[in-house]
Amino acid sequence: MGEAVECEGLIDVKYNVDEQLNKFIEVGGEILACGTCLKSRQLESTEACPISTMIDCVEVVEWADKMVTF
């Protein structure tokens, strides 16, 4: 959500976000990108960050057995 939808390809000397994103996905992690946030930044859905909806967010909260933070 918000600026986080711009994380793909983000590389910094101290924090290589793109590398961490790819490692998270490699071990089965799933990223959901807010469709409205992507569209407002003229970004497209990607394999790593597919477009999600508020319904998807609700389903994650219902499914999770741990705390979910947005």
C-alpha positions as CSV (number, residue, x, y, z in Angstrom):
1,M,0.0,0.0,0.0
2,G,1.1,3.6,-0.5
3,E,4.7,4.1,-1.5
4,A,5.5,0.4,-0.8
5,V,4.1,-0.4,-4.3
6,E,7.3,1.1,-5.6
7,C,9.6,-1.4,-3.8
8,E,10.4,-3.6,-6.8
9,G,13.7,-2.6,-8.3
10,L,14.6,-0.4,-5.2
11,I,18.3,-0.7,-4.4
12,D,20.1,1.3,-1.8
13,V,23.7,0.9,-0.5
14,K,22.4,0.1,3.0
15,Y,19.1,-1.7,2.2
16,N,18.8,-3.7,-1.0
17,V,15.0,-3.9,-1.0
18,D,14.8,-5.6,-4.4
19,E,17.1,-8.4,-3.2
20,Q,15.1,-8.9,0.0
21,L,11.8,-8.9,-2.0
22,N,13.2,-11.6,-4.2
23,K,14.4,-13.7,-1.3
24,F,11.0,-13.4,0.4
25,I,9.3,-14.6,-2.8
26,E,11.8,-17.5,-3.3
27,V,10.8,-19.0,0.1
28,G,7.1,-18.8,-0.7
29,G,6.3,-15.3,0.5
30,E,3.4,-13.5,-1.2
31,I,3.2,-9.8,-1.9
32,L,-0.1,-8.0,-2.7
33,A,0.1,-4.6,-4.2
34,C,-2.8,-2.1,-3.8
35,G,-4.4,-1.6,-7.2
36,T,-5.3,2.0,-6.5
37,C,-1.8,2.8,-5.2
38,L,-0.3,1.3,-8.4
39,K,-2.6,3.1,-10.7
40,S,-2.1,6.5,-9.0
41,R,1.7,6.0,-9.7
42,Q,1.1,4.8,-13.3
43,L,2.6,1.4,-12.4
44,E,1.5,-2.0,-13.7
45,S,1.0,-5.3,-11.9
46,T,4.0,-7.5,-11.9
47,E,4.6,-11.2,-11.1
48,A,6.3,-10.2,-7.9
49,C,3.7,-7.6,-6.9
50,P,0.3,-8.5,-8.4
51,I,-2.6,-6.1,-8.1
52,S,-4.8,-6.8,-5.1
53,T,-8.1,-5.4,-3.8
54,M,-9.5,-4.6,-0.4
55,I,-11.3,-7.9,-0.5
56,D,-7.9,-9.6,-0.8
57,C,-6.7,-7.7,2.3
58,V,-9.7,-8.9,4.2
59,E,-9.1,-12.4,3.2
60,V,-5.5,-12.2,4.4
61,V,-6.7,-11.0,7.8
62,E,-9.3,-13.8,8.0
63,W,-6.7,-16.4,7.0
64,A,-3.8,-15.3,9.1
65,D,-3.0,-17.0,12.3
66,K,-0.5,-14.2,13.2
67,M,-0.7,-10.4,13.2
68,V,-1.1,-8.8,9.8
69,T,0.3,-5.3,9.3
70,F,-0.6,-3.0,6.5
